[in-house]
Amino acid sequence: MKLAEYAAFDGLGLAELVKKRQVSPRELATTASEAIDAVNGDLNAVIELYEDRIRDLDEASLGKGPFRGVPFLIKDVFGHLKGRKIEFGSRLCQGMIGDVDTNFAKLAMAAGLNILGRTNTPEYSLSSTTENRLYGNTSNPWRKGYSAGGSTGGGAAAVSSGMVPLAHGSDIGGSIRIPASWCGGVGLKPSRGRISMGPTIDEGGWGMAMNFVQSKTMRDTAAMLDCLAVPQPGDPFIIPKPSKSYLAHLKSELKPLRIAYSTKPLMKGPVDPEVAKAVEATARFLASQGHEVEEGAPPFDVEEVNQHFIHLWFFAFDKRLEGFAKRTGKRIGPDTLEAVTLKLYEYAKGIDPARFMEATAYMNRIRRGIGTFFAKYDIWLSPSTALVAEPHGRYDMDRPAVKAEDHIVAVERPCQFPLPYNVSGQPALSLPLAMHSSGLPIGVQLGARSAEEHLLIQLGGVLEEAMPWRNRIPTIHVSKRD
């Protein structure tokens, strides 16, 4: 299979070739490896390949789900695979080995995905850009030297450049949607509790984090949600699912919706005028389709939120890093942690339980306000990110002059719009609906009420047909390396 042919398919398309015996899973894995070799030198998205899952692949080990044989990459975070390296993009964790298969990994493998390597991420997923001292910076496929976003920049760059059709992503403050926006992909953050975080964690990030995938089509997004949204033993709660599959919803009739849209900043920091115009154009199109569309936004001030949330996100962060240090036998310091991470480690030592509980109560108040807004509207339409991708070096973790508190605000400024959904636990979807005059993608975000991913999938399917993005090929793409 030629690289251009391989990269033209989405995940379900490649799985169909396997099903028809037109290509074998081992051939797909080998082609994926060649695709990675072709462009990873320019992008630095993939940091490790598993040879036993490529040329030495035992095809009998693959699950029998709808993505059987499809190449997949796992993010270097959380430790999803037993016996594989998990380093969190950090020198402190260099060489650390995972000790359990997570429920996410088990479900992904049951879906038939062939996990054949790891993707790059900022240290401990603490930035909106994928840059670290351990493995280096991940470039945006649309412009080398520009950020692929974070913290799933490696996965998003791998998908956008054609290395793989799907890659793992995780999202605690926009880490699926930001890279999707900057790299021109599809990024869904599911509802709180939709995908199991077990077995070692009940809820990631005190309910704000969720695992899912980076993709390039709505049908792959829908089908993957069907595969991964399967409650597991011991999950703390189970949320409602629609009566039919998410993939079936992709082509089902969409009822008229109440849609609010806004391009106003959520903090001190501009929204690029071209980004705003893309949102407004999407709003006009949806109005032309019979939806009730008006300006509006939930109450949310990112800078105020961050003043409280630093006490939530980093409560016991120091203990976590000390646990990693014990596992690896390394000492915490400037030789093992990046400058801002080290400051956050020290800051975490001063977060007492009272501050943590105050932050938890504050999150509840903000979540109720967002919920009241969504009692009136089915969908909130906004930018995915306030700005398009920017050059490396602006938001990384190795800036000695930056204070811990200031870093949190700084990395939110180019993004702004993803965070409300991590607070509320509601689903949100970034779609690459426009291009900037600079030649970089523009993401438009759709958010819905909790447990209503099916509405986002329906609406995303409509927009995919009306404003298609499949034929846009970035500057660095495997199809150009045949």
Steps between C-alpha positions, in 0.01 A plus 500: 500500500639841402519767765262734318241222472539408867467860619185558295298258716353564841497226762179332390621515141818311586302250710276433201806412290606254770152351515501447122852348521635765266770575755615325817538660843875434482518679165314797650737508796802491269354777285429709810861453609618617157265799519641593839855466369411726207392806698582456867844646449331830420225478762635305799151376581585135569756421770495119497385216275422147622669262255303205633183678381636571152709247304473240775126554553303195609173570320317257730562747782276763341149561626206429273337843517423736209856641490680166470855551382490880494828662616466707816734703720477549878586827675797501737283563804327307779657157434245323282701190410651247737864437427542804273686822573301786652704816546253794501744695283722538808862422578387408852300207359747400228495123459200445730284197413121477525367235737141456378287511185241772551136452411550747215782288354300179539199652324718645223658159444159330507393742226773341289747788511866407473686720750844527340670789677502811722447868417666808645345723768611794717635410843209353700259648241538841665501725194299589191807421287690174457857595586725324751865452594482120484394454137488850353228698325219368281445715192170580336461317166377824344813694597823363638616677814145586602318331787281195443311594816489315826492293674412245229711675239686183405178311433337784307810556284522128428140488379511826303821399321361159401718281723193333652127563459438502877701573813432509871433834666419619850338827601500676840492858371469466124781254427306317227326802351793745496724271289205411277440871441864583428571191286172493307349183645186384679514507879218388730517523878227266624281560804626444852473130574438398140825301468640300789814638669560174689630282639741707712311833480131571552495844332793681344572856606219505758249436222644744247712255296382263230673261258398468137660531154629740239339422163440646156139399428172512685424136427823388667415724796152351531611140457782541753256640753287189453807286572631695798181612677455165673456512880753292689477322837546740788446823305374764747193583292345421163343772286214454251562389142270551200280211391693450175870506423697820456589390148131463419442855629747631243245457222180546699274799455595802709218687669507883515733608778533805724853621439690782668825627352769732624846618401557728798816425701467311829807674645736787427628397160377546144303273274652502152255682265522218244418245770198710598386519138519120470268462801262763362492328160415171671223672695353644179506160334325335795236773500443435128432135586206596722671509839423779746831688529582801715797653677565378853757343730507343848654701785868404509813703577809287428735713709272487805448127452875440485555678832295225662579209276872503558408373849297219347724393215817502710374372834742215591695553175813502713413158643439367152843610377666367813337165428645503148842591639483200734410271207783621278764563767551856376511821704256785442685810383594710197671200338181294503218758479450798272508846659125562522426142606747536783326821613163326486647219711606752763167685475310176557667454837311805628153390389327385815168306511305819577610660172418181315150487647445868422599435138262202486214718626589768247492241220151401608379861481647551153362167377150597616523829311602323179219250553246780532619639165458160333149470640413764239724387214576162343833609354759766569706592194836671556861497385689187598801720565524878502811495281640271233828316559796708614878445485676277751640656815202702622321257733747222580587381849865605497474878548689584822361855531135385505320454833286192555177701518588707193567188292144376548359830377748527213422159351125572513523836321535363143233240573235626750194316370562130580522535882129557581419146389763345725345687791143409412575145386306555177608374158663730245617449142761690297459494122743641238242712321721776358851602404685813610667734251830390657439149366420352842176318596219660698301286742136569584362352824155359569392419854190319626336396825645211696441157341391656169800408285252369243389858426861603437548200271184579305590865465863419424388270220291778346791745517744242359284478188434874473854619582720201409860484614617157374671638189721745691853361514759660729847596386657202677297192401588140418326520160773741390776253592413205272 
